[in-house]
Amino acid sequence: MANYFSIFLVILTLASGLIWLADSILWAPKRKERIALAKSNTQGEIDDETLAAVAPLPAVVDTAQQIFPVIAVVLILRSFLYEPFQIPSGSMMPTLLVGDFILVEKFSYGLKDPVVRHKFWDLGSPERGDVVVFKYPEDPNVDYIKRVVGLPGDKIIYRNKQVFIKPACDLPVQSKCPALEPVEMNFEARGEFYHGMVPLERFSEQLGDVKHDILKNPASYRSAEPYYQQPGTQADEWLVPEGQYFVMGDNRDNSRDSRFWGFVPDDNLVGKAVAIWISFEFDRPPSSAVPGWIPTGVRFSRVGGIH
């Protein structure tokens, strides 16, 4: 849906811009001639209403002149700078909640054209710990948001609800490469968030330079059987291919991520989530006559940067 809107914006911008250009070259000079002739015939004693009748501005041209600058600015901002997104699920709790509206920095990982999404200017790549929006590899029409855990060449293990990482290493002597290490994690609290009737446990986790919180469900014990099976690795191990990334949700037991469907190609990246610009509460009971999509409040305390 987001890509369809981008295509619509491009078409509308081009159409309105071409109409404006055509008017400037073909029709505007003729209108000026008629106005000049009318003024000369009346020695300049002619009002604006009469001039408008002598050389009327076509409605389609008038509309194009008014909307083109606005749409062009929106297209540039949305395609190359920042795009707003809404968080639809709890897979990134506690970092992001349902009802959060975020800004995604589109130029963080390079500039792409808004239609076929071909990268024409490489400005950087994701770092471990980044929160990224990307096109879901199994359905590119759907936008997902997760946290980058594994970079190209990394070995990732998720075992007993613990992430282990062996960073990529190009040294000729493998013994000098970094060893497989568990990601640093510390217990913080229990019972701030629930899954059904089960209180979730909140931990702080250190991914690269990014310290953030994750949630675990102590009542959830999932085997590695449903995980994405990469040839040549064990069921709970993955080797991140070149040009791709391993991503996970912060709500570890309630997130469909790279553990289940594989890796995110660089071409699928949309941008880096950098800020929450507004956050709404939706606490209305199902029995309420008021539609559920109408907010019940604003969580001003959540406005700010994303970590």
C-alpha positions in Angstrom: 0.0 0.0 0.0 2.8 2.4 0.9 4.5 1.7 -2.5 1.2 2.4 -4.3 0.9 5.7 -2.6 4.5 6.6 -3.7 3.6 5.8 -7.3 0.5 7.9 -7.0 2.5 10.8 -5.6 5.0 10.5 -8.5 2.3 10.4 -11.1 0.4 13.4 -9.6 3.6 15.4 -9.3 4.7 14.7 -12.9 1.2 15.4 -14.3 0.7 18.7 -12.4 4.2 19.8 -13.2 3.8 19.1 -16.9 0.5 20.9 -17.1 2.2 23.9 -15.4 5.1 23.8 -17.8 2.9 23.4 -20.9 0.8 26.4 -19.8 4.0 28.5 -19.3 5.2 27.7 -22.8 2.1 27.5 -24.9 -1.0 29.2 -23.3 0.3 31.8 -20.8 2.0 34.0 -23.6 -1.3 34.0 -25.5 -3.2 35.1 -22.4 -0.7 37.9 -21.9 -1.2 39.1 -25.4 -5.0 39.2 -25.0 -4.6 41.1 -21.7 -2.2 43.6 -23.3 -4.5 44.2 -26.2 -7.5 44.7 -23.9 -5.6 47.2 -21.8 -4.4 49.1 -24.9 -8.0 49.3 -26.3 -9.2 50.7 -23.0 -6.2 53.0 -22.2 -5.6 50.8 -19.1 -9.1 51.5 -17.7 -10.1 47.9 -17.1 -10.7 46.0 -13.9 -9.4 42.6 -12.8 -12.7 40.9 -13.3 -12.9 41.9 -16.9 -9.3 40.9 -17.5 -10.1 37.4 -16.1 -13.0 37.2 -18.5 -10.8 38.3 -21.5 -8.1 35.7 -20.7 -9.5 33.1 -18.3 -7.1 30.7 -16.6 -8.3 27.1 -17.2 -9.4 25.3 -14.1 -7.0 22.4 -14.7 -4.0 24.8 -15.0 -5.1 26.7 -11.9 -5.3 23.5 -9.9 -1.9 22.3 -11.2 -0.3 25.5 -10.2 -1.7 25.3 -6.7 -1.0 21.6 -5.9 2.4 21.1 -7.7 4.6 22.9 -5.2 2.9 21.2 -2.2 3.0 17.7 -3.8 6.6 18.1 -4.9 7.7 19.0 -1.4 5.8 16.1 0.1 7.3 13.7 -2.5 10.8 14.8 -1.8 10.3 14.7 2.0 8.6 11.3 2.0 10.9 9.6 -0.6 14.3 10.9 0.4 14.2 12.4 3.9 11.5 11.3 6.4 8.4 9.1 6.2 5.8 8.6 9.0 4.8 5.1 10.0 2.3 3.7 12.5 3.2 0.8 14.8 0.4 -1.8 14.3 1.5 -4.6 16.6 3.3 -5.3 19.9 6.3 -7.2 18.4 8.7 -4.3 19.3 7.5 -3.8 22.8 8.7 -2.3 25.1 10.6 0.0 22.7 7.6 0.7 20.5 3.9 0.3 21.5 0.8 0.0 19.5 -0.4 3.5 18.8 3.1 5.0 18.4 3.6 7.1 15.3 7.3 7.1 14.2 9.5 8.9 11.8 11.8 6.9 9.6 14.9 8.4 8.2 15.0 7.4 4.6 18.5 8.5 3.7 20.3 6.6 6.4 21.0 3.6 4.2 21.1 5.3 0.9 18.8 7.1 -1.5 16.3 5.1 -3.6 13.9 6.2 -6.3 10.3 6.1 -5.0 8.9 3.7 -7.7 11.2 0.8 -8.3 13.3 1.5 -5.2 16.7 1.3 -7.0 19.5 2.7 -4.8 21.3 5.4 -6.7 23.3 6.9 -3.8 24.8 4.8 -1.1 25.1 6.8 2.2 25.6 4.0 4.7 24.5 0.7 6.0 22.6 -0.6 9.2 24.6 -1.0 12.4 23.9 -3.6 15.0 21.1 -2.4 17.3 19.4 -0.1 14.7 15.6 -0.2 14.5 14.8 -0.5 10.8 11.7 -0.5 8.6 11.9 -2.8 5.7 9.8 -4.5 3.0 8.8 -8.0 4.4 10.8 -10.4 2.2 7.8 -12.8 1.9 5.4 -10.0 0.8 7.2 -6.8 -0.3 3.9 -4.9 -0.2 4.0 -5.1 3.7 6.3 -2.9 5.8 7.9 -4.5 8.9 9.9 -3.0 11.7 12.5 -4.9 13.7 15.9 -4.5 15.3 19.1 -5.4 13.5 20.9 -8.2 15.4 23.2 -9.7 12.8 25.3 -8.0 10.1 26.6 -9.6 6.9 29.1 -12.4 7.8 27.9 -12.7 11.4 27.1 -16.1 13.0 23.9 -15.8 15.1 22.6 -18.4 17.6 19.3 -18.1 19.5 19.3 -20.7 22.2 17.4 -20.8 25.5 16.1 -17.3 24.8 19.7 -16.0 24.7 21.3 -14.4 21.6 24.9 -15.3 20.8 26.9 -13.5 18.1 30.2 -14.2 16.4 31.0 -11.1 14.4 32.2 -11.4 10.8 36.0 -11.7 10.5 38.3 -11.5 7.5 41.6 -12.1 9.3 43.7 -14.9 7.8 44.2 -16.5 11.2 40.8 -17.4 12.5 42.1 -17.9 16.1 42.5 -14.1 16.2 38.9 -13.4 15.3 36.3 -12.6 17.9 34.8 -15.6 19.6 31.1 -16.5 19.8 29.8 -14.5 22.8 26.4 -14.1 24.4 24.8 -10.7 24.1 25.0 -8.9 27.4 21.6 -9.0 29.2 20.4 -7.9 32.6 17.0 -8.4 34.4 15.1 -5.1 35.0 11.5 -5.8 36.0 8.5 -8.1 35.8 4.8 -7.4 35.4 4.9 -4.0 33.5 3.6 -5.8 30.4 1.4 -8.8 30.1 0.7 -11.4 27.4 -2.8 -12.6 28.3 -2.6 -13.3 32.0 1.2 -13.9 32.0 3.4 -11.1 33.3 6.4 -10.5 31.0 10.0 -10.1 32.1 11.9 -7.0 31.0 15.6 -7.2 30.4 18.2 -4.6 29.2 20.3 -5.8 26.3 23.5 -4.4 24.8 23.7 -4.7 21.0 26.9 -3.0 19.8 26.7 0.6 21.1 22.9 0.4 21.6 21.4 -0.4 25.0 17.7 -1.2 24.8 15.0 -3.2 26.6 13.5 -6.5 25.5 10.6 -8.6 26.8 10.5 -12.4 27.5 7.5 -14.5 28.3 8.5 -17.0 31.0 5.6 -19.3 30.1 6.6 -19.6 26.5 8.9 -22.5 25.6 9.2 -22.7 21.8 11.4 -25.4 20.2 13.7 -24.6 17.2 11.5 -26.7 14.9 9.5 -23.8 13.3 12.7 -21.7 12.8 14.0 -20.9 9.3 16.4 -23.7 8.3 19.5 -22.5 6.6 21.5 -25.2 4.8 24.7 -26.1 6.6 23.7 -24.8 10.0 21.9 -26.1 13.0 18.2 -25.4 13.6 18.9 -22.4 15.9 22.0 -21.1 14.1 22.3 -18.7 11.2 25.1 -17.4 9.1 24.1 -14.0 7.7 24.8 -13.8 3.9 26.6 -10.9 2.3 24.3 -7.9 1.7 21.6 -9.1 4.1 20.7 -8.7 7.8 19.3 -10.7 10.7 16.5 -8.9 12.5 14.5 -9.6 15.6 11.6 -8.0 17.5 12.2 -6.7 21.1 9.2 -8.7 22.3 11.1 -11.9 21.8 8.3 -14.4 22.3 5.8 -12.5 20.3 7.6 -11.5 17.1 7.7 -13.1 13.7 11.2 -12.2 12.5 14.4 -13.6 11.0 14.2 -16.6 13.2 11.2 -17.8 11.2 11.6 -16.5 7.7 15.3 -15.7 7.1 17.2 -12.5 6.3 16.4 -9.0 5.1 18.2 -8.1 1.8 19.7 -4.6 1.6 17.3 -3.8 -1.3 14.3 -4.3 1.1 15.5 -1.6 3.6 13.2 1.4 3.8 15.1 3.4 6.5 16.0 3.8 10.2 13.4 4.5 12.8 14.7 7.6 14.7 11.8 9.1 16.7 8.3 8.8 18.0 6.5 12.0 17.0 3.1 11.2 18.7 1.7 8.3 20.6 -2.0 7.5 21.1 -3.8 5.2 23.6 -6.6 3.0 22.5 -8.1 1.7 25.8 -11.7 1.8 24.8 -13.6 -1.5 25.7 -15.1 -3.6 22.8 -18.6 -2.9 24.1 -18.1 0.9 23.5 -20.3 2.6 20.9 -17.3 4.8 19.9 -15.2 3.3 17.0 -12.1 1.6 18.3 -9.8 3.6 16.0 -10.6 6.8 17.8 -7.8 7.4 20.5 -8.7 7.6 24.2 -5.6 9.7 25.0 -2.1 10.9 24.1 1.0 9.5 25.7 3.2 12.6 25.5 5.9 11.0 27.6 6.7 8.7 24.7 7.5 11.4 22.3 11.2 11.5 21.5 14.1 9.5 20.1 14.1 5.7 19.6 16.9 3.5 21.2 
